[in-house]
Structures are given as structure tokens and as C-alpha cells.
Amino acid sequence: MDPITAHSTRLGEHLRRLGAQVTTAESCTGGGIAEAITRVPGSSAWFEAGYVTYSNAQKTRQLNVPEPLFAEVGAVSQEVVEAMVRGAQAASGARFAVAVSGVAGPDGGSPAKPVGTVWLAWADGSRVYSERRHFDGDRETVRRQTVIAALDGLLQLGVE
């Protein structure tokens, strides 16, 4: 079993035991986290909703991310992913949530945020955790590593 399916299967088993649901808010992964979760049979019991908010306008419209944040700190930032994770929780009603925003490449990087830079945020009820990661590789590799990191973070939240 590949690592993504293994993580998703474990996540589903633990969420089912808790009677809890998870939601995703994704930018650079384009729905990859939601796809990974829903490839597991029975995922409708623990997957509430997935939000693919690629543009800043959709991050504001669907997840209530304050528009001024984009000019202040940029879409690939701690503040934005934390707002995304909170927005996804509020919109879906799920206890657990994950949000990602990053520069998957091959373009779009800068000296401050080179290609491979990804911010992730996880929420469990009122608790929010976030971290900046850097993944090496091409666009597909960066996105795959982000999906694995997102699922791993959900498992570390105490879902297990």
C-alpha cells in the first residue's frame, strides 16, 4: 500500500472510532488531500467537505480569509493557512481540519518563498497548529509530499 493510502486508511479508522469528521482547505494540492481521504471505502462516515480555494478571492469567499492578509503577508503564510483551517471548520462543522498553501512550482517562487515552500495548518476543535515546510522536487513531488505531511499532521493531532 502506498504511503498516502496507508495514512488515509489509518486516519479513517481513528476518525470512525472517535465519531469525528475532517475537512480540508487546499490551495497548492488542488484537492489532493480530499482525494486521498475519499479513496478509502467508507470515507463518507468521516469526511465532511473539501474546499479547493486556489485563488485568493475564493479563499476569502469560501473560507472567510480576510482579504487584507494577502497584501500584508501573502497567500503562502502562517496567517492565511490558519484562517483557511478555521474557515473550513466553520463552513463544514467538522472537528478536525487541515489547510495548505504553497509554491509547488515550477514558477511562482521568490527568495523569501522559493518553490517547494508550503504552509500547513491543522485544527482540532479550538486548537490550531501550523508549520512551514520546504519540499524538494518537481511540482508533482512537492504536491505529493504536501499531501503526506497534511495527513501525517492530522494523525499527530491526537486522532490516533
N, CA and C of each residue as an Amber inpcrd file, in Angstrom:
protein
   480
   0.8550000  -1.1840000   0.0000000   0.0000000   0.0000000   0.0000000
   0.8960000   1.2420000   0.0000000   0.5810000   2.1980000  -0.8520000
   1.3950000   3.4090000  -0.9130000   1.1850000   4.2430000   0.3610000
   2.1520000   5.1400000   0.6750000   2.0770000   5.9040000   1.9370000
   0.8150000   6.7640000   2.0680000   0.3510000   7.3360000   0.9730000
  -0.8410000   8.1930000   1.0530000  -2.0690000   7.3690000   1.4300000
  -2.2580000   6.2460000   0.7720000  -3.4060000   5.3870000   1.1000000
  -3.2870000   4.8320000   2.5150000  -2.0750000   4.4730000   2.9300000
  -1.8630000   3.9630000   4.2950000  -2.2410000   5.0150000   5.3290000
  -1.7900000   6.2550000   5.1200000  -2.1260000   7.3390000   6.0510000
  -3.6400000   7.5800000   6.0690000  -4.2450000   7.6080000   4.8860000
  -5.6850000   7.8610000   4.7970000  -6.4900000   6.7630000   5.4770000
  -6.0630000   5.5320000   5.3090000  -6.7560000   4.4050000   5.9340000
  -6.6650000   4.5020000   7.4500000  -5.4730000   4.7820000   7.9680000
  -5.3050000   4.9470000   9.4280000  -6.1470000   6.1020000   9.9440000
  -6.1260000   7.2100000   9.2250000  -6.9090000   8.3760000   9.6270000
  -8.3890000   8.0150000   9.7080000  -8.9010000   7.3420000   8.6850000
 -10.3070000   6.9510000   8.6790000 -10.6720000   6.0360000   9.8370000
  -9.7930000   5.0760000  10.1390000 -10.0590000   4.1620000  11.2590000
 -10.1790000   4.9250000  12.5680000  -9.2920000   5.8810000  12.7810000
  -9.3060000   6.6310000  14.0430000 -10.4860000   7.5950000  14.1040000
 -10.7950000   8.2570000  12.9870000 -11.9410000   9.1630000  12.9830000
 -13.2410000   8.4020000  13.2100000 -13.3570000   7.2190000  12.6120000
 -14.5650000   6.4050000  12.8170000 -14.7050000   6.0460000  14.3000000
 -13.5880000   5.6590000  14.9280000 -13.6270000   5.3190000  16.3630000
 -14.0460000   6.5100000  17.2140000 -13.5760000   7.7090000  16.8300000
 -13.9190000   8.9160000  17.5780000 -15.3110000   9.4360000  17.2480000
 -15.8810000   8.9740000  16.1450000 -17.1520000   9.5220000  15.6880000
 -16.9960000  10.9600000  15.2330000 -15.8130000  11.2870000  14.6940000
 -15.4990000  12.6640000  14.3050000 -15.3210000  12.7620000  12.7970000
 -15.3940000  13.9900000  12.3190000 -15.2200000  14.2340000  10.8880000
 -14.0830000  15.2130000  10.6380000 -13.5890000  15.1730000   9.3980000
 -12.4830000  16.0230000   8.9850000 -12.8880000  16.7860000   7.7290000
 -12.2920000  17.9560000   7.5570000 -12.4810000  18.7690000   6.3680000
 -11.1150000  19.2270000   5.8720000 -11.0380000  19.5810000   4.6010000
  -9.7840000  20.0500000   4.0140000  -9.9900000  21.4030000   3.3500000
  -8.9550000  22.2330000   3.4040000  -8.9160000  23.5140000   2.6970000
  -7.5900000  23.5370000   1.9500000  -7.6630000  23.4620000   0.6310000
  -6.4550000  23.2550000  -0.1590000  -6.2590000  24.3220000  -1.2170000
  -4.9980000  24.6650000  -1.3850000  -4.6160000  25.5240000  -2.4920000
  -3.6460000  24.7550000  -3.3790000  -2.3850000  24.6650000  -3.0090000
  -1.3650000  24.0800000  -3.8920000  -1.5800000  22.6020000  -4.2010000
  -2.3120000  21.8880000  -3.3890000  -2.5620000  20.4660000  -3.6450000
  -3.7980000  20.2450000  -4.5230000  -4.5670000  21.2710000  -4.7690000
  -5.6720000  21.1900000  -5.7100000  -6.6860000  20.0920000  -5.4500000
  -6.9160000  19.7540000  -4.2050000  -7.8830000  18.7110000  -3.8620000
  -7.2580000  17.3500000  -3.6080000  -5.9420000  17.2820000  -3.6480000
  -5.2460000  16.0050000  -3.4580000  -5.4480000  15.3830000  -2.0850000
  -5.5780000  16.2140000  -1.0660000  -5.7810000  15.6800000   0.2840000
  -7.1850000  15.0720000   0.3830000  -8.1710000  15.7980000  -0.1270000
  -9.5400000  15.2770000  -0.1220000  -9.6240000  13.9930000  -0.9440000
  -8.9370000  13.9450000  -2.0770000  -8.9420000  12.7410000  -2.9060000
  -8.3320000  11.5750000  -2.1490000  -7.2400000  11.8330000  -1.4470000
  -6.5790000  10.7690000  -0.6870000  -7.5020000  10.2140000   0.3940000
  -8.1950000  11.0940000   1.0890000  -9.1050000  10.6570000   2.1530000
 -10.2740000   9.8750000   1.5760000 -10.8150000  10.3640000   0.4700000
 -12.0190000   9.7260000  -0.0720000 -11.7260000   8.5050000  -0.9360000
 -10.4650000   8.1800000  -1.1580000 -10.1780000   6.9270000  -1.8790000
 -10.3860000   5.7240000  -0.9590000 -10.5430000   5.9610000   0.3410000
 -10.7520000   4.8910000   1.3160000 -12.2440000   4.5670000   1.3830000
 -12.6120000   3.3080000   1.1730000 -14.0290000   2.9350000   1.2610000
 -14.6170000   3.3070000   2.6330000 -15.8180000   3.8430000   2.6130000
 -16.4880000   4.2310000   3.8550000 -16.1570000   5.6320000   4.3200000
 -15.3880000   6.3750000   3.5310000 -14.9400000   7.7000000   3.9620000
 -16.0820000   8.6920000   4.1820000 -17.2470000   8.4100000   3.6590000
 -18.3740000   9.3220000   3.9010000 -18.7300000   9.3850000   5.3800000
 -18.2750000   8.4120000   6.1590000 -18.5310000   8.4170000   7.6010000
 -17.6550000   9.4170000   8.3390000 -16.5330000   9.8310000   7.7550000
 -15.6270000  10.7240000   8.4730000 -15.1640000  11.9290000   7.6680000
 -15.4610000  11.9860000   6.3830000 -15.0570000  13.1390000   5.5760000
 -16.2590000  14.0330000   5.3530000 -16.1790000  15.2700000   5.8280000
 -17.3100000  16.1860000   5.7590000 -17.3170000  16.9940000   4.4650000
 -16.2000000  17.6570000   4.1390000 -16.1630000  18.5390000   2.9630000
 -14.7260000  18.8660000   2.6120000 -14.5320000  19.1980000   1.3460000
 -13.2310000  19.6520000   0.8850000 -13.3900000  20.9550000   0.1290000
 -12.5260000  21.9070000   0.4260000 -12.5620000  23.2130000  -0.2310000
 -11.2610000  23.3840000  -1.0070000 -11.3760000  23.5280000  -2.3280000
 -10.2160000  23.8180000  -3.1500000 -10.3090000  25.2920000  -3.4890000
  -9.4920000  26.0760000  -2.8200000  -9.5360000  27.5300000  -2.9570000
  -8.1980000  27.9850000  -3.5230000  -8.0600000  27.8310000  -4.8040000
  -6.7980000  28.1250000  -5.4720000  -6.5430000  29.6240000  -5.5390000
  -7.5660000  30.4070000  -5.8180000  -7.3850000  31.8660000  -5.8940000
  -7.5970000  32.5020000  -4.5230000  -7.0050000  33.6790000  -4.3610000
  -7.1980000  34.4240000  -3.1160000  -8.6630000  34.8180000  -2.9500000
  -9.3140000  35.1450000  -4.0550000 -10.7340000  35.5280000  -3.9840000
 -11.5730000  34.3860000  -3.4110000 -11.2790000  33.1490000  -3.7990000
 -12.0270000  32.0060000  -3.2710000 -11.6670000  31.7100000  -1.8190000
 -10.4280000  31.9730000  -1.4410000 -10.0570000  31.8030000  -0.0260000
 -10.9100000  32.7420000   0.8320000 -11.1330000  33.9550000   0.3390000
 -11.9690000  34.9200000   1.0540000 -13.4430000  34.5250000   0.9670000
 -13.9250000  34.1960000  -0.2360000 -15.3450000  33.9060000  -0.4470000
 -15.7860000  32.6330000   0.2730000 -15.0160000  31.5560000   0.1430000
 -15.4540000  30.2680000   0.7010000 -15.0210000  30.0450000   2.1450000
 -13.8570000  30.5990000   2.5110000 -13.2840000  30.2880000   3.8270000
 -13.1820000  31.4980000   4.7520000 -13.6490000  32.6470000   4.2670000
 -13.6590000  33.8530000   5.0790000 -12.2600000  34.3250000   5.4850000
 -11.2590000  34.0810000   4.6390000  -9.9150000  34.6000000   4.9040000
  -9.9580000  36.1090000   4.6710000  -9.5450000  36.9160000   5.6460000
  -9.5880000  38.3700000   5.4680000  -8.7440000  38.8170000   4.2680000
  -9.3500000  39.5230000   3.3550000  -8.6770000  39.9480000   2.1300000
  -7.3850000  40.7320000   2.3780000  -7.3200000  41.6020000   3.3800000
  -6.0770000  42.3540000   3.5980000  -4.8520000  41.4720000   3.9000000
  -5.0770000  40.2460000   4.3870000  -3.9350000  39.3650000   4.6890000
  -3.0720000  39.0940000   3.4630000  -3.6800000  39.0050000   2.2920000
  -2.9180000  38.6750000   1.0870000  -1.8950000  39.7560000   0.7680000
  -2.2690000  41.0230000   0.9290000  -1.3310000  42.1180000   0.6880000
  -0.3010000  42.2190000   1.8160000  -0.7220000  41.8940000   3.0330000
   0.1720000  42.0160000   4.1900000   1.2150000  40.9040000   4.2590000
   0.7920000  39.6470000   4.0810000   1.7100000  38.5210000   4.3010000
   1.7740000  37.5360000   3.1420000   0.8790000  37.6530000   2.1750000
   0.8620000  36.7440000   1.0380000   0.0440000  35.4950000   1.3190000
  -0.3560000  34.8150000   0.2410000  -1.1910000  33.6210000   0.3690000
  -0.4390000  32.4600000   1.0070000   0.8680000  32.4160000   0.7990000
   1.6850000  31.3360000   1.3640000   2.2590000  31.8490000   2.6790000
   1.4460000  31.7430000   3.7310000   1.8230000  32.3070000   5.0320000
   1.0830000  31.5990000   6.1570000   1.6330000  31.7150000   7.3350000
   1.0040000  31.1420000   8.5270000  -0.3790000  31.7350000   8.7560000
  -0.4740000  33.0510000   8.6250000  -1.7470000  33.7160000   8.8940000
  -2.8570000  33.2380000   7.9580000  -2.5130000  33.0650000   6.6840000
  -3.5250000  32.6490000   5.7120000  -3.9400000  31.1980000   5.9400000
  -2.9770000  30.2770000   6.1420000  -3.4060000  28.8770000   6.3320000
  -4.1760000  28.7010000   7.6400000  -3.8300000  29.4590000   8.6580000
  -4.6030000  29.3740000   9.9010000  -6.0190000  29.9030000   9.6930000
  -6.1680000  30.9750000   8.9180000  -7.5150000  31.4740000   8.5950000
  -8.2660000  30.4630000   7.7280000  -7.5660000  29.8120000   6.8010000
  -8.1960000  28.7960000   5.9550000  -8.6990000  27.6240000   6.7890000
  -7.8880000  27.1460000   7.7280000  -8.2930000  25.9860000   8.5220000
  -9.4920000  26.3280000   9.4040000  -9.5130000  27.5330000   9.9490000
 -10.6530000  27.9730000  10.7630000 -11.9060000  28.1270000   9.8960000
 -11.7100000  28.6880000   8.7060000 -12.8400000  28.8680000   7.7970000
 -13.4480000  27.5470000   7.3640000 -12.6030000  26.5620000   7.1070000
 -13.0940000  25.2450000   6.7080000 -13.8630000  24.5860000   7.8420000
 -13.3510000  24.7190000   9.0650000 -14.0750000  24.1760000  10.2180000
 -15.4450000  24.8340000  10.3570000 -15.4540000  26.1550000  10.2620000
 -16.7050000  26.8930000  10.4450000 -17.7190000  26.5400000   9.3530000
 -17.2560000  26.4630000   8.1090000 -18.1640000  26.1880000   6.9980000
 -18.6920000  24.7610000   7.0170000 -17.8690000  23.8180000   7.4720000
 -18.2500000  22.4040000   7.4010000 -18.8270000  21.8490000   8.6970000
 -18.4290000  22.4150000   9.8180000 -18.8390000  21.8680000  11.1070000
 -17.9900000  20.6930000  11.5640000 -16.9200000  20.3790000  10.8350000
 -16.0450000  19.2600000  11.2040000 -15.1630000  19.6300000  12.3980000
 -14.8800000  18.6500000  13.2260000 -13.9930000  18.8580000  14.3790000
 -12.5460000  19.0400000  13.9280000 -12.0920000  18.1950000  13.0080000
 -10.7100000  18.2260000  12.5400000 -10.6360000  18.8780000  11.1710000
  -9.5250000  19.5990000  10.9300000  -9.3420000  20.2560000   9.6380000
  -7.8630000  20.3670000   9.3230000  -7.5740000  20.4480000   8.0340000
  -6.2200000  20.7090000   7.5610000  -6.3180000  21.7210000   6.4320000
  -5.3240000  22.6160000   6.3520000  -5.2640000  23.5990000   5.2770000
  -3.8290000  23.6870000   4.7710000  -3.6890000  23.9040000   3.4700000
  -2.3630000  24.0450000   2.8650000  -2.3570000  25.1600000   1.8320000
  -1.2340000  25.8610000   1.7650000  -0.9910000  26.8680000   0.7420000
   0.5060000  26.8950000   0.4940000   0.9000000  26.8100000  -0.7740000
   2.3260000  26.7470000  -1.0470000   2.6720000  27.0770000  -2.4730000
   3.9720000  26.9610000  -2.7590000   4.5130000  27.2160000  -4.0830000
   5.0070000  25.8790000  -4.6250000   4.1740000  25.2210000  -5.4280000
   4.5170000  23.8920000  -5.9400000   5.4380000  23.9550000  -7.1560000
   5.4830000  25.1000000  -7.8420000   6.3810000  25.2650000  -8.9700000
   5.7670000  24.8240000 -10.2780000   6.5020000  24.8900000 -11.3390000
   7.9150000  25.2640000 -11.3780000   8.1410000  26.7630000 -11.2640000
   7.0730000  27.5680000 -11.3960000   7.1910000  29.0230000 -11.2890000
   6.5980000  29.4880000  -9.9690000   6.6840000  30.7930000  -9.7450000
   5.9970000  31.3990000  -8.6150000   6.8320000  31.5760000  -7.3640000
   8.0320000  31.0390000  -7.3390000   8.8730000  31.1850000  -6.1640000
   9.5100000  32.5560000  -6.0870000  10.0200000  32.8750000  -4.9090000
  10.7450000  34.1250000  -4.6690000  11.8620000  33.8100000  -3.6830000
  12.7880000  34.7300000  -3.4740000  13.8390000  34.4620000  -2.4790000
  13.2810000  34.1560000  -1.0870000  12.1860000  34.8310000  -0.7120000
  11.5850000  34.6050000   0.6060000  10.7470000  33.3280000   0.6480000
  10.1650000  32.9790000  -0.4900000   9.2970000  31.7970000  -0.5840000
   9.6560000  31.0300000  -1.8550000  10.7580000  30.2850000  -1.8050000
  11.1700000  29.5450000  -3.0060000  10.2130000  28.4040000  -3.3260000
  10.2880000  27.9240000  -4.5660000   9.4940000  26.7670000  -4.9660000
   9.7310000  25.6470000  -3.9550000   8.6600000  25.0230000  -3.5230000
   8.7330000  23.9710000  -2.5110000   8.3220000  24.4390000  -1.1280000
   8.1240000  25.7500000  -0.9530000   7.6830000  26.3010000   0.3340000
   6.1860000  26.0460000   0.5000000   5.8200000  25.4510000   1.6200000
   4.4130000  25.1440000   1.8950000   4.1160000  25.4620000   3.3590000
   3.0130000  26.1470000   3.5910000   2.4920000  26.3220000   4.9460000
   1.3310000  25.3590000   5.1260000   1.3120000  24.6820000   6.2660000
   0.2350000  23.7570000   6.6190000  -0.3360000  24.1750000   7.9690000
  -1.6290000  23.9760000   8.1400000  -2.2790000  24.2260000   9.4360000
  -3.2600000  23.1070000   9.7010000  -3.3460000  22.7250000  10.9630000
  -4.2640000  21.6770000  11.4010000  -5.0740000  22.2170000  12.5650000
  -6.3130000  21.7750000  12.6630000  -7.1670000  22.1970000  13.7690000
  -7.8860000  20.9900000  14.3570000  -8.0170000  21.0270000  15.6660000
  -8.8120000  20.0640000  16.4290000  -9.6450000  20.9060000  17.3720000
 -10.9010000  21.0780000  17.0470000 -11.7400000  21.9540000  17.8690000
 -11.1620000  23.3580000  17.8730000 -10.8380000  23.8650000  19.0470000
 -10.3190000  25.2280000  19.1430000  -8.7920000  25.3050000  19.0090000
  -8.1160000  24.1710000  18.9890000  -6.6480000  24.1760000  18.8730000
  -6.2230000  24.2370000  17.4090000  -5.2410000  25.1020000  17.1180000
  -4.6910000  25.2240000  15.7670000  -3.1720000  25.1270000  15.8490000
  -2.6100000  24.3540000  14.9440000  -1.1640000  24.1940000  14.8260000
  -0.7890000  24.4930000  13.3890000   0.3660000  25.1020000  13.1890000
   0.8070000  25.3720000  11.8210000   2.3190000  25.2520000  11.7400000
   2.7880000  24.9940000  10.5210000   4.2330000  24.9380000  10.3140000
   4.5550000  25.1990000   8.8560000   5.7460000  25.7350000   8.6670000
   6.2730000  25.9670000   7.3250000   7.1900000  24.8070000   6.9850000
   7.0210000  24.2790000   5.7840000   7.8660000  23.1790000   5.3220000
   8.4660000  23.5530000   3.9780000   9.5530000  22.8980000   3.6420000
  10.1220000  23.0380000   2.3070000  10.3420000  21.6460000   1.7410000
   9.7700000  21.4010000   0.5740000   9.8850000  20.1100000  -0.0870000
  10.6790000  20.2770000  -1.3780000  11.6040000  19.3760000  -1.6180000
  12.3960000  19.3860000  -2.8410000  11.7010000  18.5620000  -3.9110000
  12.0110000  18.8920000  -5.1510000  11.4940000  18.0980000  -6.2620000
  10.6580000  18.9150000  -7.2170000  10.1010000  18.2300000  -8.1960000
   9.2520000  18.8870000  -9.1790000   7.8510000  19.1170000  -8.5870000
   6.9940000  19.7050000  -9.3890000   5.6470000  20.0550000  -8.9370000
   4.8980000  18.8630000  -8.3610000   4.9110000  17.7490000  -9.0600000
   4.2060000  16.5590000  -8.5890000   4.7700000  16.0630000  -7.2540000
   6.0830000  16.0930000  -7.1190000   6.7250000  15.6270000  -5.8850000
   6.3970000  16.5380000  -4.7090000   6.4160000  17.8520000  -4.9380000
   6.0740000  18.8110000  -3.8780000   4.6260000  18.5980000  -3.4350000
   3.7360000  18.4280000  -4.3810000   2.3170000  18.2230000  -4.0410000
   2.1170000  16.9120000  -3.2850000   2.7720000  15.8510000  -3.7260000
   2.6540000  14.5410000  -3.0570000   3.1860000  14.6140000  -1.6210000
   4.3360000  15.2460000  -1.4480000   4.9020000  15.3790000  -0.1000000
   4.0000000  16.2280000   0.7980000   3.3500000  17.2140000   0.2150000
   2.4230000  18.0530000   0.9830000   1.2230000  17.2410000   1.4450000
   0.6740000  16.4090000   0.5740000  -0.4640000  15.5570000   0.9520000
  -0.0610000  14.6360000   2.1040000   1.0940000  14.0090000   2.0010000
   1.5600000  13.1150000   3.0740000   1.7360000  13.8830000   4.3760000
   2.3540000  15.0620000   4.3140000   2.5580000  15.8770000   5.5220000
   1.2200000  16.2920000   6.1370000   0.2530000  16.6290000   5.2830000
  -1.0640000  17.0410000   5.7830000  -1.7500000  15.8980000   6.5140000
  -1.7240000  14.7070000   5.9230000  -2.3400000  13.5390000   6.5580000
  -1.6030000  13.1540000   7.8330000  -0.2780000  13.1930000   7.7930000
   0.5270000  12.8760000   8.9680000   0.2010000  13.8290000  10.1160000
   0.0650000  15.1060000   9.7940000  -0.2860000  16.0930000  10.8230000
  -1.6370000  15.8340000  11.4530000  -2.5990000  15.4000000  10.6440000
  -3.9110000  15.0460000  11.2030000  -3.7860000  13.8730000  12.1640000
  -2.9970000  12.8990000  11.7930000  -2.7960000  11.7400000  12.6800000
  -2.1180000  12.1560000  13.9860000  -1.2050000  13.1140000  13.9160000
  -0.4970000  13.5630000  15.1170000  -1.3230000  14.4710000  16.0100000
  -2.4550000  14.9540000  15.5130000  -3.3120000  15.8440000  16.3050000
  -3.9050000  15.1650000  17.5260000  -3.8060000  13.8860000  17.5700000
  -4.4870000  13.1860000  18.6430000  -5.6430000  12.3680000  18.1170000
  -5.7390000  12.3210000  16.7700000  -6.7620000  11.4820000  16.1570000
  -6.4820000  10.0230000  16.4960000  -5.1840000   9.6870000  16.6360000
  -4.8090000   8.2970000  16.9180000  -5.1020000   7.9130000  18.3470000
